[in-house]
Amino acid sequence: MSYDLENRLVVGVSSRALFDLSCENQIFETDGVEAYCRYQVEHENEILKPGPGFPLIRALLNLNELPGKEGCVEVIIMSRNSPDTSLRVFNAIKHYGLNITRAVLASGASLAPYLEAFRTDLFLSAYEDDVQSAIDSNIAAGIICSDGIHTYDYKHQIKQIRIAFDGDAVLFSDESEQIFKEHGLEAFEENERKNAENPLKAGPFAKFLKTLSELQKDFAAEEAPIRTALVTSRCAPAHERVIRTLRAWNVRIDEAFFLGGVQKKDILKAFGAHIFFDDQPQHTKNASEVVPAARVPYKNKKLDSS
């Protein structure tokens, strides 16, 4: 019998998002693919350190151990590595006890076709081209921030997964954000006031949020293994349209922060986010100093037929 990926949360993660490959990537950038491949083979028995996506991925895999949730999450390594250079990654997966058994090893080719083939709900990578292709294919994806300085405690077990989202261009479309960019704050607020009862269009992470919300429905709020937050620069009067949109979608957001320009970094630290998704580089850069963060690129308008 074939293995069915339907009705599972499918997460694709690149090797650079899961493990710390900053040194190896520097070799690739400086000396080329042959030097990189040679280094990986020569060091394949040296265990890689956890990367910025490691805590989240392990916590998501742990959801499979909850009663009645066996197999609800499938994590797939999706990498531009070749099969020959992948042993080091699989050795690290085994070392840390991660139940990851499936992989796409594309030897430098685009991963975009395989994201759709595996019914991917979320894709995390450090490679911008692959993330852009995922977004253009209507798959939630983020370019995970990694500066090669921060270390990630693999011994710490996450008891409740905390995921934070920006609003415009992440959970929602970027239509309102474009009004702000082109005409300023006053025009933006007036537009949101006039359209307060008209739900915002779905953004690249709307489907992912809905999937998380479905998982949460099986648990009481205080017992849910996942907690979500909206962390947006919006404030009153632009808050009403957001609340009505989430209500229209029938999705659950546990916490919401309408910051009106207040820095997101401290709020995310207080919330204890295990990942934060935002479209603005300045927000993800600042956030990554205290929590793992991933930038969501804008969809290629030429490919957007909606």
VOBA-1610 file (N, C-alpha, C; in pm, whole numbers, padded with zeros to 5 digits, always signed):
BEGIN
Met+00085-00119+00000Met+00000+00000+00000Met+00089+00125+00000Ser+00055+00224-00083Ser+00133+00347-00091Ser+00111+00432+00034Tyr+00209+00516+00061Tyr+00203+00605+00178Tyr+00131+00733+00138Asp+00022+00763+00204Asp-00065+00875+00168Asp-00026+01000+00247Leu+00003+01108+00175Leu+00040+01233+00240Leu-00079+01324+00268Glu-00197+01284+00222Glu-00316+01363+00248Glu-00347+01362+00399Asn-00407+01468+00445Asn-00447+01480+00586Asn-00330+01475+00682Arg-00212+01515+00633Arg-00095+01530+00719Arg-00040+01671+00701Leu+00027+01720+00802Leu+00100+01846+00789Leu+00237+01811+00732Val+00261+01848+00607Val+00385+01813+00540Val+00479+01934+00541Val+00594+01916+00602Val+00692+02023+00615Val+00819+01983+00541Gly+00858+02065+00445Gly+00985+02046+00376Gly+01090+02137+00439Val+01207+02084+00464Val+01313+02163+00527Val+01445+02134+00457Ser+01518+02239+00427Ser+01649+02219+00366Ser+01752+02184+00472Ser+01862+02125+00428Ser+01966+02086+00524Ser+02025+02208+00594Arg+02035+02322+00524Arg+02091+02444+00585Arg+01995+02507+00685Ala+01866+02481+00671Ala+01770+02531+00768Ala+01768+02444+00893Leu+01789+02314+00875Leu+01783+02221+00986Leu+01913+02217+01066Phe+02026+02225+00996Phe+02157+02216+01062Phe+02243+02339+01032Asp+02343+02358+01115Asp+02436+02470+01097Asp+02539+02432+00991Leu+02520+02485+00870Leu+02612+02458+00760Leu+02677+02588+00712Ser+02693+02683+00806Ser+02749+02812+00768Ser+02893+02799+00717Cys+02972+02716+00783Cys+03110+02695+00739Cys+03114+02628+00602Glu+03031+02526+00585Glu+03027+02452+00459Glu+02977+02540+00345Asn+02880+02626+00375Asn+02829+02715+00271Asn+02935+02817+00229Gln+03017+02858+00325Gln+03125+02950+00292Gln+03225+02885+00196Ile+03251+02756+00218Ile+03339+02683+00127Ile+03276+02678-00013Phe+03147+02654-00019Phe+03076+02650-00146Phe+03084+02784-00218Glu+03060+02892-00142Glu+03060+03025-00202Glu+03200+03067-00247Thr+03302+03027-00171Thr+03439+03071-00199Thr+03512+02982-00298Asp+03499+02850-00278Asp+03581+02756-00354Asp+03504+02673-00456Gly+03371+02680-00453Gly+03294+02610-00556Gly+03239+02476-00510Val+03157+02419-00599Val+03082+02299-00565Val+03172+02178-00542Glu+03280+02164-00617Glu+03368+02047-00601Glu+03434+02047-00464Ala+03481+02163-00421Ala+03544+02173-00289Ala+03442+02145-00179Tyr+03320+02195-00197Tyr+03213+02170-00100Tyr+03184+02020-00090Cys+03167+01955-00204Cys+03136+01811-00204Cys+03248+01731-00139Arg+03371+01767-00172Arg+03486+01696-00114Arg+03489+01712+00037Tyr+03462+01833+00084Tyr+03462+01860+00229Tyr+03353+01779+00298Gln+03234+01774+00241Gln+03124+01700+00303Gln+03155+01551+00312Val+03211+01496+00210Val+03245+01352+00212Val+03355+01325+00314Glu+03456+01411+00317Glu+03568+01392+00410Glu+03526+01408+00556His+03417+01482+00581His+03372+01509+00718His+03237+01447+00749Glu+03199+01348+00672Glu+03062+01298+00688Glu+03037+01228+00821Asn+03142+01192+00894Asn+03123+01131+01026Asn+03129+01233+01139Glu+03147+01360+01105Glu+03143+01468+01204Glu+02998+01518+01212Ile+02942+01515+01330Ile+02801+01549+01347Ile+02780+01700+01336Leu+02685+01739+01253Leu+02651+01879+01236Leu+02579+01932+01360Lys+02598+02059+01388Lys+02527+02123+01498Lys+02386+02163+01452Pro+02293+02172+01546Pro+02157+02217+01509Pro+02158+02357+01450Gly+02069+02379+01353Gly+02054+02510+01291Gly+01929+02580+01339Pro+01894+02692+01279Pro+01782+02773+01328Pro+01646+02705+01320Gly+01629+02613+01227Gly+01500+02544+01215Gly+01490+02418+01299Phe+01599+02379+01363Phe+01603+02250+01435Phe+01499+02240+01547Pro+01492+02338+01639Pro+01396+02324+01750Pro+01252+02308+01702Leu+01213+02387+01601Leu+01076+02379+01549Leu+01050+02244+01484Ile+01143+02198+01402Ile+01122+02070+01332Ile+01111+01955+01431Arg+01197+01952+01530Arg+01189+01843+01628Arg+01058+01849+01705Ala+01014+01970+01740Ala+00888+01984+01813Ala+00769+01940+01727Leu+00771+01973+01598Leu+00664+01929+01509Leu+00662+01777+01498Leu+00778+01716+01490Leu+00784+01569+01484Leu+00729+01506+01611Asn+00749+01574+01723Asn+00701+01520+01851Asn+00548+01517+01859Leu+00481+01595+01773Leu+00334+01590+01771Leu+00285+01451+01734Asn+00366+01377+01660Asn+00328+01241+01620Asn+00317+01145+01738Glu+00371+01185+01852Glu+00367+01099+01971Glu+00245+01124+02058Leu+00165+01224+02022Leu+00043+01252+02098Leu-00064+01147+02068Pro-00141+01106+02167Pro-00247+01008+02145Pro-00345+01053+02036Gly-00365+00967+01939Gly-00458+00999+01831Gly-00398+01084+01721Lys-00271+01126+01736Lys-00209+01213+01635Lys-00091+01144+01566Glu-00084+01013+01578Glu+00026+00941+01517Glu+00030+00966+01365Gly+00146+01011+01317Gly+00161+01033+01174Gly+00098+01161+01122Cys+00061+01253+01212Cys-00006+01376+01166Cys+00092+01473+01100Val+00221+01458+01130Val+00324+01546+01073Val+00426+01464+00995Glu+00456+01508+00875Glu+00559+01445+00794Glu+00663+01550+00758Val+00788+01526+00798Val+00897+01617+00765Val+00985+01552+00659Ile+01014+01627+00554Ile+01092+01575+00442Ile+01212+01666+00420Ile+01332+01608+00416Ile+01450+01684+00379Ile+01441+01715+00230Met+01449+01844+00196Met+01445+01887+00056Met+01569+01972+00032Ser+01665+01914-00039Ser+01798+01973-00045Ser+01852+01974-00188Arg+01934+02074-00217Arg+02006+02078-00344Arg+02135+01996-00338Asn+02160+01933-00225Asn+02274+01843-00216Asn+02256+01725-00311Ser+02367+01664-00346Ser+02362+01541-00424Ser+02348+01422-00329Pro+02301+01309-00378Pro+02295+01190-00292Pro+02430+01158-00227Asp+02539+01179-00302Asp+02671+01142-00252Asp+02714+01228-00134Thr+02667+01353-00128Thr+02710+01441-00019Thr+02608+01447+00095Ser+02505+01365+00087Ser+02395+01374+00183Ser+02415+01290+00309Leu+02514+01200+00308Leu+02529+01110+00423Leu+02553+01185+00553Arg+02623+01297+00545Arg+02650+01373+00667Arg+02521+01424+00730Val+02427+01468+00646Val+02298+01514+00696Val+02221+01400+00760Phe+02219+01285+00694Phe+02146+01171+00750Phe+02211+01118+00877Asn+02343+01127+00885Asn+02410+01087+01009Asn+02369+01178+01125Ala+02355+01307+01096Ala+02312+01401+01200Ala+02166+01375+01239Ile+02082+01346+01142Ile+01941+01314+01171Ile+01933+01194+01265Lys+02012+01092+01237Lys+02014+00973+01323Lys+02068+01006+01461His+02175+01085+01467His+02237+01120+01594His+02139+01190+01687Tyr+02057+01279+01634Tyr+01963+01356+01716Tyr+01828+01287+01733Gly+01815+01168+01675Gly+01692+01092+01694Gly+01570+01152+01625Leu+01590+01220+01513Leu+01479+01279+01439Leu+01415+01173+01349Asn+01286+01161+01356Asn+01215+01062+01274Asn+01186+01121+01135Ile+01294+01139+01059Ile+01285+01187+00922Ile+01339+01077+00832Thr+01255+01024+00747Thr+01295+00910+00664Thr+01288+00938+00514Arg+01230+01052+00476Arg+01211+01082+00335Arg+01293+01205+00296Ala+01339+01206+00171Ala+01425+01315+00127Ala+01414+01335-00024Val+01437+01460-00063Val+01456+01497-00203Val+01597+01553-00213Leu+01682+01490-00293Leu+01821+01533-00311Leu+01839+01566-00458Ala+01838+01695-00490Ala+01820+01739-00629Ala+01950+01772-00703Ser+02064+01758-00638Ser+02193+01783-00704Ser+02197+01918-00777Gly+02152+02022-00708Gly+02159+02155-00765Gly+02037+02200-00842Ala+01947+02109-00875Ala+01828+02144-00953Ala+01723+02211-00863Ser+01629+02281-00925Ser+01523+02348-00851Ser+01438+02246-00776Leu+01397+02285-00655Leu+01314+02197-00573Leu+01164+02221-00595Ala+01130+02327-00667Ala+00990+02369-00680Ala+00896+02258-00726Pro+00928+02180-00829Pro+00834+02076-00871Pro+00806+01971-00764Tyr+00905+01946-00680Tyr+00891+01841-00580Tyr+00811+01889-00459Leu+00813+02019-00434Leu+00731+02074-00326Leu+00584+02047-00353Glu+00542+02068-00476Glu+00402+02040-00511Glu+00374+01891-00511Ala+00468+01813-00560Ala+00448+01668-00569Ala+00430+01604-00431Phe+00497+01660-00330Phe+00487+01607-00194Phe+00378+01675-00111Arg+00295+01757-00177Arg+00183+01824-00108Arg+00234+01905+00012Thr+00342+01978-00008Thr+00407+02049+00101Thr+00321+02164+00154Asp+00304+02169+00286Asp+00230+02277+00351Asp+00321+02392+00392Leu+00445+02360+00429Leu+00541+02461+00473Leu+00679+02420+00426Phe+00754+02517+00373Phe+00890+02492+00328Phe+00983+02594+00392Leu+01089+02546+00457Leu+01190+02631+00520Leu+01325+02607+00453Ser+01387+02712+00408Ser+01515+02698+00340Ser+01597+02824+00359Ala+01727+02813+00339Ala+01814+02931+00338Ala+01841+02978+00196Tyr+01786+02907+00098Tyr+01811+02937-00043Tyr+01692+03014-00100Glu+01714+03140-00134Glu+01604+03230-00170Glu+01530+03186-00296Asp+01600+03137-00397Asp+01535+03099-00522Asp+01430+02991-00500Asp+01461+02892-00416Asp+01366+02784-00390Asp+01245+02836-00312Val+01269+02925-00217Val+01158+02981-00140Val+01070+03067-00230Gln+01132+03146-00318Gln+01054+03227-00411Gln+00967+03140-00500Ser+01023+03030-00550Ser+00946+02939-00635Ser+00830+02877-00559Ala+00852+02848-00431Ala+00745+02792-00348Ala+00632+02893-00332Ile+00668+03016-00300Ile+00567+03122-00284Ile+00489+03142-00414Asp+00560+03141-00525Asp+00494+03157-00656Asp+00401+03041-00688Ser+00423+02927-00621Ser+00338+02809-00640Ser+00233+02797-00530Asn+00214+02908-00455Asn+00113+02914-00349Asn+00141+02818-00234Ile+00268+02798-00205Ile+00310+02716-00091Ile+00373+02807+00014Ala+00332+02796+00138Ala+00390+02876+00245Ala+00538+02843+00259Ala+00621+02946+00254Ala+00765+02922+00258Ala+00836+03044+00315Gly+00951+03020+00378Gly+01028+03128+00436Gly+01177+03104+00423Ile+01250+03213+00403Ile+01396+03209+00399Ile+01444+03224+00542Ile+01491+03117+00599Ile+01523+03119+00742Ile+01651+03198+00766Cys+01649+03281+00869Cys+01763+03368+00900Cys+01866+03289+00982Ser+01990+03302+00941Ser+02098+03238+01015Ser+02223+03321+00999Asp+02282+03363+01110Asp+02403+03444+01103Asp+02528+03364+01138Gly+02510+03234+01168Gly+02625+03151+01201Gly+02683+03179+01338Ile+02619+03267+01414Ile+02669+03305+01548Ile+02586+03239+01657His+02453+03248+01643His+02366+03194+01747His+02369+03041+01747Thr+02366+02985+01864Thr+02360+02839+01878Thr+02221+02801+01927Tyr+02181+02677+01899Tyr+02047+02632+01931Tyr+02054+02509+02019Asp+01986+02514+02132Asp+01994+02412+02236Asp+01911+02291+02195Tyr+01977+02185+02149Tyr+01905+02066+02104Tyr+01856+01981+02222Lys+01906+02009+02341Lys+01863+01931+02457Lys+01730+01981+02512His+01698+02107+02485His+01573+02164+02536His+01453+02108+02459Gln+01358+02053+02531Gln+01238+01997+02470Gln+01125+02100+02475Ile+01072+02134+02360Ile+00963+02230+02351Ile+00832+02161+02390Lys+00764+02214+02489Lys+00638+02155+02534Lys+00518+02209+02456Gln+00529+02333+02411Gln+00422+02394+02331Gln+00485+02474+02218Ile+00454+02439+02096Ile+00510+02507+01980Ile+00445+02644+01966Arg+00527+02746+01952Arg+00477+02883+01941Arg+00520+02942+01807Ile+00421+02972+01723Ile+00445+03022+01588Ile+00383+03160+01574Ala+00462+03256+01529Ala+00415+03394+01515Ala+00418+03437+01368Phe+00317+03513+01329Phe+00303+03557+01191Phe+00285+03708+01185Asp+00345+03769+01085Asp+00307+03904+01046Asp+00172+03894+00972Gly+00107+04008+00950Gly-00023+04007+00885Gly-00015+04026+00735Asp-00002+04151+00691Asp-00003+04182+00548Asp+00116+04120+00477Ala+00087+04057+00362Ala+00186+03989+00277Ala+00234+03856+00337Val+00176+03816+00451Val+00209+03686+00511Val+00078+03607+00530Leu+00000+03640+00631Leu-00131+03575+00646Leu-00231+03629+00543Phe-00218+03758+00515Phe-00311+03824+00423Phe-00236+03866+00296Ser-00309+03900+00192Ser-00245+03947+00071Ser-00177+04082+00098Asp-00098+04128+00002Asp-00026+04254+00022Asp-00100+04374-00038Glu-00228+04358-00072Glu-00302+04468-00136Glu-00306+04593-00048Ser-00340+04576+00078Ser-00347+04691+00169Ser-00209+04749+00194Glu-00109+04663+00203Glu+00028+04710+00224Glu+00075+04797+00108Gln+00033+04762-00014Gln+00070+04840-00131Gln+00010+04980-00125Ile-00111+04990-00072Ile-00173+05123-00056Ile-00090+05207+00040Phe-00045+05144+00148Phe+00041+05215+00244Phe+00171+05262+00178Lys+00233+05174+00099Lys+00360+05208+00036Lys+00345+05318-00068Glu+00235+05316-00142Glu+00217+05410-00252Glu+00153+05542-00210His+00067+05537-00106His-00011+05657-00073His+00002+05701+00073Gly+00068+05621+00155Gly+00092+05663+00292Gly-00007+05608+00394Leu+00022+05638+00522Leu-00054+05581+00632Leu-00199+05627+00633Glu-00223+05754+00606Glu-00360+05805+00611Glu-00449+05734+00510Ala-00399+05716+00388Ala-00478+05647+00285Ala-00499+05501+00322Phe-00398+05439+00381Phe-00410+05299+00426Phe-00518+05286+00532Glu-00515+05371+00632Glu-00613+05362+00740Glu-00755+05390+00690Glu-00767+05484+00598Glu-00898+05514+00542Glu-00951+05396+00462Asn-00865+05330+00387Asn-00905+05212+00311Asn-00951+05100+00404Glu-00878+05079+00513Glu-00913+04971+00606Glu-01041+05005+00682Arg-01062+05133+00710Arg-01185+05174+00777Arg-01306+05150+00686Lys-01292+05185+00561Lys-01402+05168+00466Lys-01433+05020+00441Asn-01329+04938+00447Asn-01344+04795+00414Asn-01340+04706+00537Ala-01372+04761+00652Ala-01360+04686+00777Ala-01440+04556+00776Glu-01552+04555+00707Glu-01636+04434+00705Glu-01611+04347+00583Asn-01514+04384+00501Asn-01477+04304+00385Asn-01350+04226+00417Pro-01357+04092+00426Pro-01239+04015+00463Pro-01122+04038+00368Leu-01004+04042+00424Leu-00882+04051+00345Leu-00863+03923+00264Lys-00799+03936+00148Lys-00768+03817+00069Lys-00659+03736+00138Ala-00660+03607+00111Ala-00562+03518+00174Ala-00422+03545+00122Gly-00325+03542+00212Gly-00185+03553+00177Gly-00120+03416+00171Pro+00012+03410+00154Pro+00080+03281+00135Pro+00074+03187+00255Phe+00048+03242+00376Phe+00046+03156+00495Phe-00095+03132+00548Ala-00197+03176+00475Ala-00334+03157+00521Ala-00369+03009+00533Lys-00336+02931+00431Lys-00368+02787+00433Lys-00293+02717+00546Phe-00169+02754+00569Phe-00091+02694+00677Phe-00153+02724+00813Leu-00197+02849+00832Leu-00263+02885+00957Leu-00391+02804+00975Lys-00467+02786+00868Lys-00590+02707+00877Lys-00561+02562+00913Thr-00452+02507+00861Thr-00413+02370+00894Thr-00377+02359+01042Leu-00302+02458+01093Leu-00267+02459+01236Leu-00393+02471+01320Ser-00486+02554+01276Ser-00609+02575+01350Ser-00689+02446+01360Glu-00688+02367+01254Glu-00759+02238+01257Glu-00694+02144+01358Leu-00561+02146+01364Leu-00492+02062+01463Leu-00527+02106+01606Gln-00540+02236+01626Gln-00568+02288+01759Gln-00708+02252+01809Lys-00801+02232+01717Lys-00940+02210+01755Lys-00961+02084+01838Asp-00867+01991+01831Asp-00878+01867+01908Asp-00835+01883+02053Phe-00794+02004+02091Phe-00742+02026+02226Phe-00810+02147+02289Ala-00823+02144+02421Ala-00866+02264+02493Ala-00756+02368+02480Ala-00793+02495+02487Ala-00697+02604+02463Ala-00574+02592+02553Glu-00596+02555+02678Glu-00483+02548+02772Glu-00398+02422+02754Glu-00446+02328+02673Glu-00373+02202+02652Glu-00320+02188+02510Ala-00345+02284+02424Ala-00305+02273+02284Ala-00153+02268+02271Pro-00101+02178+02188Pro+00045+02168+02171Pro+00101+02278+02080Ile+00013+02356+02018Ile+00054+02466+01931Ile-00016+02594+01976Arg+00059+02702+01982Arg+00000+02832+02014Arg+00046+02931+01907Thr-00047+03009+01855Thr-00016+03100+01745Thr-00034+03245+01788Ala+00036+03333+01716Ala+00025+03476+01744Ala+00034+03556+01616Leu-00044+03661+01609Leu-00033+03761+01503Leu+00044+03879+01559Val+00154+03914+01495Val+00237+04026+01540Val+00249+04123+01423Thr+00168+04227+01425Thr+00155+04315+01310Thr+00180+04460+01347Ser+00228+04536+01249Ser+00248+04680+01268Ser+00117+04757+01260Arg+00009+04691+01222Arg-00122+04757+01221Arg-00160+04800+01363Cys-00246+04899+01370Cys-00308+04937+01496Cys-00446+04993+01463Ala-00522+05033+01564Ala-00654+05090+01539Ala-00638+05215+01451Pro-00725+05233+01350Pro-00849+05160+01323Pro-00833+05040+01229Ala-00708+05007+01190Ala-00687+04901+01092Ala-00697+04761+01152His-00721+04753+01283His-00728+04623+01349His-00859+04549+01318Glu-00968+04626+01301Glu-01100+04564+01290Glu-01109+04470+01171Arg-01055+04512+01058Arg-01064+04428+00937Arg-00991+04295+00956Val-00879+04300+01028Val-00803+04178+01057Val-00886+04081+01141Ile-00946+04132+01248Ile-01025+04047+01338Ile-01144+03987+01263Arg-01209+04067+01181Arg-01324+04017+01106Arg-01281+03916+00999Thr-01162+03934+00944Thr-01111+03838+00844Thr-01087+03703+00908Leu-01021+03700+01022Leu-00994+03573+01091Leu-01125+03505+01132Arg-01222+03587+01172Arg-01353+03533+01207Arg-01420+03472+01084Ala-01410+03537+00970Ala-01469+03486+00847Ala-01402+03357+00802Trp-01271+03346+00826Trp-01198+03225+00792Trp-01224+03111+00890Asn-01282+03144+01004Asn-01307+03046+01110Asn-01177+02981+01156Val-01076+03065+01177Val-00948+03015+01226Val-00920+03075+01363Arg-00833+03009+01433Arg-00800+03049+01570Arg-00662+03112+01574Ile-00656+03233+01628Ile-00529+03297+01663Ile-00532+03317+01814Asp-00433+03263+01882Asp-00436+03265+02029Asp-00402+03402+02086Glu-00309+03471+02023Glu-00268+03602+02072Glu-00251+03696+01952Ala-00282+03822+01971Ala-00266+03920+01864Ala-00204+04046+01922Phe-00109+04102+01849Phe-00039+04223+01892Phe-00046+04325+01778Phe-00119+04434+01801Phe-00130+04542+01705Phe-00035+04653+01752Leu+00081+04661+01692Leu+00192+04735+01750Leu+00203+04879+01704Gly+00148+04912+01588Gly+00153+05051+01542Gly+00293+05109+01539Gly+00390+05030+01493Gly+00526+05080+01480Gly+00619+05043+01594Val+00565+04989+01704Val+00651+04942+01814Val+00734+04824+01764Gln+00860+04816+01803Gln+00949+04711+01757Gln+00895+04572+01793Lys+00902+04481+01698Lys+00847+04347+01717Lys+00937+04256+01800Lys+01064+04284+01800Lys+01164+04197+01861Lys+01131+04160+02005Asp+01102+04260+02088Asp+01077+04235+02230Asp+00947+04158+02253Ile+00846+04187+02170Ile+00719+04115+02180Ile+00738+03968+02146Leu+00815+03941+02042Leu+00840+03803+02000Leu+00919+03726+02107Lys+01012+03794+02170Lys+01088+03730+02277Lys+00996+03697+02394Ala+00907+03790+02429Ala+00814+03767+02539Ala+00716+03655+02507Phe+00672+03648+02382Phe+00582+03541+02339Phe+00654+03406+02337Gly+00785+03408+02315Gly+00863+03285+02309Gly+00848+03212+02178Ala+00844+03288+02067Ala+00823+03227+01936Ala+00935+03130+01900His+00896+03016+01843His+00994+02921+01791His+01018+02943+01643Ile+00934+03027+01580Ile+00956+03075+01444Ile+00865+03196+01424Phe+00917+03295+01352Phe+00839+03415+01320Phe+00851+03440+01171Phe+00737+03458+01104Phe+00734+03482+00961Phe+00695+03626+00933Asp+00776+03695+00853Asp+00749+03835+00819Asp+00805+03862+00679Asp+00744+03957+00609Asp+00791+03989+00473Asp+00899+04096+00471Gln+00919+04166+00584Gln+01014+04278+00587Gln+01149+04233+00642Pro+01257+04249+00563Pro+01391+04206+00609Pro+01433+04269+00742Gln+01396+04396+00764Gln+01438+04459+00890Gln+01373+04394+01011His+01250+04345+00992His+01181+04279+01104His+01240+04141+01132Thr+01266+04064+01025Thr+01322+03929+01047Thr+01465+03937+01099Lys+01541+04035+01051Lys+01679+04050+01098Lys+01682+04081+01248Asn+01600+04176+01290Asn+01596+04212+01432Asn+01541+04096+01516Ala+01435+04033+01466Ala+01373+03923+01540Ala+01470+03807+01558Ser+01553+03781+01456Ser+01643+03665+01460Ser+01750+03677+01568Glu+01762+03796+01627Glu+01855+03812+01739Glu+01804+03745+01865Val+01672+03720+01872Val+01614+03662+01994Val+01531+03536+01968Val+01478+03519+01845Val+01399+03400+01811Val+01431+03361+01667Pro+01412+03234+01630Pro+01427+03197+01489Pro+01325+03274+01404Ala+01369+03324+01289Ala+01281+03403+01203Ala+01304+03365+01057Ala+01200+03386+00976Ala+01208+03354+00834Ala+01138+03463+00754Arg+01204+03507+00647Arg+01147+03611+00562Arg+01062+03547+00451Val+00945+03606+00430Val+00853+03558+00327Val+00862+03652+00207Pro+00913+03606+00093Pro+00924+03695-00023Pro+00787+03724-00085Tyr+00779+03834-00158Tyr+00656+03868-00227Tyr+00635+03776-00346Lys+00510+03745-00373Lys+00479+03662-00487Lys+00511+03737-00617Asn+00564+03665-00714Asn+00592+03722-00846Asn+00460+03759-00912Lys+00435+03888-00929Lys+00306+03934-00982Lys+00279+03884-01124Lys+00384+03860-01199Lys+00367+03813-01337Lys+00306+03672-01340Leu+00324+03599-01230Leu+00271+03462-01225Leu+00140+03456-01149Asp+00098+03568-01095Asp-00024+03571-01014Asp-00144+03599-01103Ser-00224+03499-01126Ser-00339+03511-01215Ser-00468+03534-01138Ser-00455+03544-01004Ser-00574+03561-00922Ser-00631+03701-00935
//
